[in-house]
Amino acid sequence: MRTSLDCLVCFMKQARSVGKLAGADAAAQRLLCDEAGRFIPTVDSELSPPENAIALYSAFGRVLSSDDPFAQVKRESNELALSLRGEIRAKIEAADDPLRAAVQAAIGGNIIDYAAQHTFDAAQTMQDCFARDFVVDDYSALREMIGAGSKVLYLCDNCGEIVFDCLLIEQLQRLDCHVTAAVRGGPIINDATLEDARLCGLTERCPVVSSGIACPGTPLALCSEEFQAQFHAAELIISKGMGNFETLSEIAAPIFFLFTVKCGQVARHLSERLGLALDRLTGSGEMVLLRQQTVNTV
């Protein structure tokens, strides 16, 4: 998915939200906006929004003198999710189809996203997610892909959300899948890194690898050789979050995208791609489970 004019507006808005979330003073917030203004003319419209965001968030880090300005927010997200974990796990295990319930919880957790320009109540979303339908529902195809011994690569997205990813991985392992999880190669926005994977217990559940790049998505050509080997060896790839969808939507691979739609541009892109009525996808948090159908190559 390429960067559009609407993305440029979003990049500017992110300068404001970063300053507020980082607790920056007015002078620093102005500097963040200035950096975003200088960044806009350099944006490559042929790249995905997450790929362009690498340079933007690097500039934000310099202004704030921190390579992880969202550190406190990330800790709070993980703590909130961990406080809900027991209740959500109990609901999954009590469901008629625990795998589907775990998918619902994992997608519900994707609402925890500080780069998206929207407000959210993570606790309430997790309570409601089991009763919500998917706007795009390829669950039956996903279930058919899962078999004993299947090699699954699970691409994580955000902090907090990663706790609920672990619950879905538990269900995949109960179906005898061999799961490897992947996180970002370094801090960017509130995306999960190896440190977060350890904190949330994911490293005790399955092997965890790094993408090798601090990007709020997975631009395959820029990822480490180790990660690319894992990607190409996987029989099934579960891709969480909009950033991973934006960077992998044109890659031919056995991918299932699981995310909530929190952006009007992504909503329009999906609607056009799938031939959906525009009123079905508005970017207000719709839940999507989409099987990759592109025939393009890397």
C-alpha positions in Angstrom: 0.0 0.0 0.0 1.5 3.3 -1.1 1.6 6.6 0.8 -1.3 9.0 -0.2 -1.9 12.7 0.3 -4.1 11.8 3.3 -1.1 10.1 4.9 0.8 13.4 4.8 -1.9 15.0 6.9 -1.7 12.1 9.3 2.1 12.5 9.6 1.6 16.1 10.7 -1.1 15.1 13.3 1.3 12.5 14.6 3.8 15.3 15.5 1.1 16.7 17.9 0.1 13.4 19.4 3.8 12.4 20.0 4.5 15.6 21.8 1.5 15.2 24.1 2.0 11.5 24.8 5.7 12.2 25.6 4.8 15.0 28.0 6.9 17.5 26.0 6.7 21.2 26.8 5.3 23.7 24.3 8.7 24.5 22.8 9.5 20.9 22.1 6.0 20.3 20.7 6.6 23.2 18.2 9.9 21.6 17.2 8.2 18.3 16.5 5.7 20.1 14.2 8.7 21.9 12.5 10.4 18.5 12.0 7.2 17.1 10.5 7.0 20.1 8.2 10.5 19.5 6.9 9.8 15.8 6.5 6.7 16.2 4.3 8.5 17.2 1.1 10.8 14.2 1.4 8.1 11.6 1.6 8.3 9.0 -1.2 4.8 8.3 -2.4 5.9 4.9 -3.8 6.7 3.7 -0.3 4.2 2.5 2.3 3.3 4.9 5.1 5.3 2.8 7.7 8.4 2.9 5.6 8.2 6.7 5.4 7.5 6.9 9.1 11.0 5.5 9.9 12.6 8.8 9.1 9.8 10.8 10.7 10.1 9.0 14.1 13.9 9.2 14.0 13.5 13.0 13.8 11.0 13.0 16.6 13.5 11.0 18.7 16.2 13.6 18.1 14.0 16.4 19.2 12.9 14.6 22.4 16.5 13.2 23.0 15.1 9.7 23.3 15.0 6.7 21.1 11.9 5.5 22.9 9.7 8.5 23.7 6.6 6.2 24.1 8.3 4.0 26.8 5.9 4.9 29.6 2.9 4.6 27.4 4.1 1.1 26.3 4.6 0.0 29.9 1.1 1.1 30.8 -0.4 -0.7 27.7 1.4 -3.9 28.7 0.3 -3.6 32.3 -3.3 -3.0 31.3 -3.4 -6.0 29.0 -1.7 -8.2 31.5 -4.4 -7.2 34.1 -7.1 -8.4 31.6 -5.3 -11.5 30.5 -6.8 -14.0 32.9 -10.4 -12.9 32.1 -9.8 -12.9 28.4 -8.2 -16.3 28.5 -11.1 -17.7 30.5 -13.6 -16.4 27.8 -11.5 -18.0 25.0 -11.4 -21.3 26.7 -15.1 -21.3 27.5 -16.0 -20.5 23.8 -17.5 -23.1 21.5 -14.6 -22.4 19.1 -11.6 -21.3 21.2 -9.5 -20.6 18.2 -12.0 -18.2 16.7 -12.4 -16.5 20.1 -8.7 -16.1 20.4 -8.6 -14.5 16.9 -11.3 -12.1 18.0 -9.3 -11.2 21.1 -6.1 -10.7 19.2 -7.9 -8.4 16.6 -9.6 -6.6 19.4 -6.3 -5.9 21.1 -5.1 -4.1 17.9 -7.2 -1.1 18.9 -4.2 -0.2 21.1 -2.4 2.0 18.6 -1.0 5.5 19.4 0.0 6.3 15.8 -3.6 6.0 14.6 -5.5 9.2 14.9 -8.4 8.0 17.0 -9.5 7.5 20.6 -10.0 4.2 22.2 -11.0 2.4 25.3 -8.9 -0.8 25.3 -10.6 -2.4 28.3 -14.1 -1.9 26.9 -13.0 -3.1 23.4 -11.7 -6.3 24.9 -15.0 -6.9 26.7 -16.9 -6.3 23.5 -14.7 -8.1 20.9 -16.3 -11.5 21.3 -19.7 -10.3 20.3 -18.5 -8.4 17.2 -18.5 -9.7 13.6 -15.6 -9.4 11.2 -16.3 -7.0 8.3 -13.9 -9.2 6.3 -14.1 -12.8 7.5 -11.7 -15.4 6.1 -11.7 -17.5 9.2 -12.7 -20.7 7.5 -9.8 -20.4 5.1 -7.5 -19.7 8.1 -8.8 -22.8 9.9 -8.1 -24.9 6.8 -4.5 -23.8 6.8 -3.9 -24.8 10.3 -2.7 -28.4 10.8 -0.5 -30.5 13.0 3.1 -29.5 12.5 2.3 -26.3 10.6 5.2 -23.8 10.6 3.6 -20.5 11.6 5.3 -17.1 11.7 3.3 -14.7 13.8 4.0 -11.0 13.2 3.3 -9.0 16.3 2.4 -5.3 16.3 1.9 -3.1 19.4 2.5 -3.3 23.1 -0.5 -4.4 25.1 -1.9 -6.1 22.1 1.1 -8.5 22.3 -0.5 -10.0 25.4 -3.6 -11.1 23.5 -1.3 -12.3 20.6 0.1 -14.7 23.1 -3.3 -16.1 23.9 -3.9 -16.8 20.1 -0.5 -18.4 19.9 -1.5 -20.7 22.8 -4.5 -21.9 20.8 -2.3 -22.5 17.7 0.1 -24.5 19.8 -2.8 -26.6 21.1 -3.5 -27.5 17.5 0.2 -28.7 17.3 1.4 -25.7 15.2 5.1 -24.7 15.5 4.9 -21.0 16.1 7.7 -18.4 15.9 6.8 -14.8 16.8 8.4 -11.7 15.3 8.7 -8.2 16.9 10.2 -4.9 15.7 14.0 -4.5 15.5 14.0 -1.4 17.8 11.7 1.0 19.5 9.3 3.0 17.3 5.9 4.5 18.4 4.3 1.9 20.7 5.3 -1.2 18.7 6.5 -4.3 20.5 10.2 -5.2 20.7 12.0 -8.1 22.3 11.9 -6.4 25.7 8.1 -6.3 25.5 8.0 -9.9 24.4 10.0 -10.9 27.5 7.8 -8.7 29.8 4.6 -10.3 28.5 5.9 -13.8 28.7 5.9 -14.4 24.9 9.5 -15.5 24.9 8.5 -18.3 27.3 5.7 -19.4 25.0 7.6 -19.7 21.7 10.7 -18.6 19.9 10.8 -14.8 19.2 12.8 -13.2 16.4 13.4 -9.5 15.5 12.5 -8.1 12.1 15.8 -6.4 12.2 14.4 -2.9 11.6 12.7 -0.3 13.7 9.7 0.2 11.5 6.0 0.3 12.4 5.4 -2.4 9.8 7.3 -5.2 8.0 9.0 -3.9 4.8 10.4 -7.3 3.8 13.3 -6.1 1.7 14.6 -4.0 4.6 14.3 -6.8 7.2 17.2 -8.9 8.4 18.3 -12.0 6.5 17.3 -14.1 9.6 13.8 -12.7 9.5 13.5 -13.1 5.7 14.5 -16.7 6.0 11.8 -17.3 8.7 9.3 -15.5 6.5 10.0 -17.6 3.4 10.1 -20.8 5.3 6.7 -20.3 7.0 3.7 -22.3 5.8 1.3 -19.8 7.4 2.0 -16.1 8.3 -0.3 -14.3 10.7 0.2 -10.6 10.3 -1.2 -8.3 13.0 -2.0 -4.7 12.7 -2.4 -2.0 10.0 1.3 -1.3 9.6 2.0 -4.9 8.7 -0.9 -4.9 6.3 0.4 -1.6 4.7 3.8 -3.0 4.1 2.9 -6.6 3.1 -0.3 -6.1 1.2 1.4 -6.6 -2.2 3.7 -9.5 -1.1 2.8 -13.0 -2.4 2.9 -15.2 0.6 0.5 -17.4 2.7 -0.5 -14.4 4.9 -3.6 -13.8 6.9 -4.0 -10.1 8.0 -5.7 -9.6 11.4 -6.3 -6.0 12.4 -8.8 -3.2 13.2 -9.3 -0.5 10.6 -8.4 2.8 12.2 -7.7 4.9 9.2 -9.9 6.2 6.4 -7.2 5.6 3.7 -6.8 2.0 4.7 -10.6 1.6 4.7 -10.8 3.0 1.2 -8.0 0.8 0.0 -9.6 -2.3 1.4 -13.0 -1.3 0.0 -11.6 -0.9 -3.5 -9.5 -4.1 -3.3 -12.4 -6.2 -2.1 -15.3 -4.5 -3.9 -17.0 -3.6 -0.6 -19.6 -0.8 -0.2 -17.8 2.2 1.2 -20.2 2.4 4.2 -19.1 -1.1 5.4 -15.6 0.2 6.1 -15.2 3.7 7.6 -11.9 3.3 9.5 -13.7 3.5 12.9 -12.3 0.2 14.3 -13.9 -2.5 12.1 -12.4 -5.9 12.6 -10.7 -7.6 9.6 -9.5 -11.2 9.0 -8.3 -11.1 5.5 -6.5 -13.8 3.5 -3.8 -12.5 1.2 -4.8 -13.0 -2.5 -2.3 -10.9 -4.4 -0.3 -12.5 -7.1 2.6 -9.9 -7.0 6.0 -11.0 -6.1 8.6 -9.6 -3.7 
